[in-house]
Structure formats: structure tokens, C-alpha cells
Amino acid sequence: RARRPLLRAGVPQAAPGYGPVVQGRPVEGRPVRMRRLPCCGLGMGWLLFIAGFFLAAIPWYIGAFVLICVRVHDHREKPGYVACTVAAIIAAIVIPLGVTKGTDSW
């Protein structure tokens, strides 16, 4: 007669000879490793966001274009592109106001 493994309350257990269990089902195969993001682990979106402060907001418009027109496959890249889009919108409002300040034609 085979011995049954001890079960802890509420914790699903795998059958003998199987690997780990996720949501009550045994998981087979190799674990999935996510690839490292480019640009020192930041991603292109955050790199464009930081570069926009030094390069007159042009990288922010590039990041906004990528977010709107290109399908981003890595979900970790999206927050950087969203930050670029928000910064581009703010820059599109603030820069013209700063340029025209004090040039009243009265």
C-alpha cells in the first residue's frame, strides 16, 4: 500500500514525481526568464524620457509616436512611452506659452 503525501490545509500539492503546482495544476517545462531591457535595464521609453530633458523635448515626441503608432510587445516598455506622451503634451502647451511671454503687440 502506497503512502499518501501529507497535505497542508489550502495548499495544493503535486502528485509524486511532478514539479511545482500553480493554481492547483502541476507545471511542467523550463521556467520562463524575461530578457533584459536595453539601455542599462531601463528600456527605450525611459531612455527617451530622460533624453528629452537634454534634447529639447524631441525624444518625447518620438516616444509618443511609438506609443500611438507602434505595437509594443514588451509590457515593461509601456510606462516609459506613456511618460514620454504626457511630457510631450505638457511641452506642446508650455513651450509656446514661454516663447510668446512678454511679446505683447499693443
N, C-alpha and C positions, 0 to 999 in steps of 0.2 A: 504494500500500500504506500503510495507516494505522499510525501509531506507537503502540505499547502503552505505558501509563504504567509508570514504574519502581515495582516493588513492594518494600517492605521486608519482611524475614522476620517472619512472625507478625502483621503489621498488615493487617487487611482494608482494601481500597481501594474507593472508589466508582467506578462507571463514569463516563466523561467526561460532564459535564453534570448530574450529580446532586449533592446536598448531602452532609452528613456521614454517616458509617456507624456504626451501633451494632449490635454482635453480628453483624457480617457482612452486615447488611441496610441499604440506604440509607434514611435518614429523610427524610420529606417533610413539608411544612407548617411552620407557625409554631412556635417554641419555646413551651412552656407556662411561664407565670410564676405562681408561687404568690402568692395575695393576702396582704397584710399582716395580721398578727394584731391584734385590737383591744387596747386598753389599753396603748398605748406599745410594741407588739410583743410583749408578754408572753403574752397570751391570758387568757381568763376564769378558767381553772383556777388559774394562778399568782396572779392578782389576788385571787381568793377565799382562797388560801392565805395571802398576806401580810396581807389584811384580817382574817383570823381571829385574829391575834395582838392586834389592837386592838379587836375587836368580840366578845370573849368566846366565841370558837370557833363562833359561829353560822354564819359563812360556810363553815367546814369541813364542817358537816353539809349545807349546800346543795350544795357540790361533791361530796360523797359521794352525795347523791341524784341529781345529774346523771349521775355515772359509772354508777350502778347502774340507773337507770330511763330514761335518755335516750340515744338513739343519737347518738354524737359523730361527725360527718362528717369533721372535720379531725384527722388523726392527730397533729398537733403539739400539740393541746389536751390529749391524754390524760395526759401525765406530771403536769401541774398538778392534774388531778382525782384522780389516784392519790395525790398528796401530800396533798390535802385528805382523802381517805378514811383514809389512815394517821394523819394528825393527829387526825381525828375519833375514831378508835378509841382512840388513846392518851388523848385528852382525856376520853372516856367512862369510862376507868379511873382516871385521875389526879384529876380534879376531885372525884368523890365521896370518894376517899380523903383529899384535902386538906380537904374540908368537915367530915368526921367525925373528923379527927385531934384528939385531946385531949378528946373528949366521952364519956369512959367513964362508964357509969352504974352503977358498982359501989357 
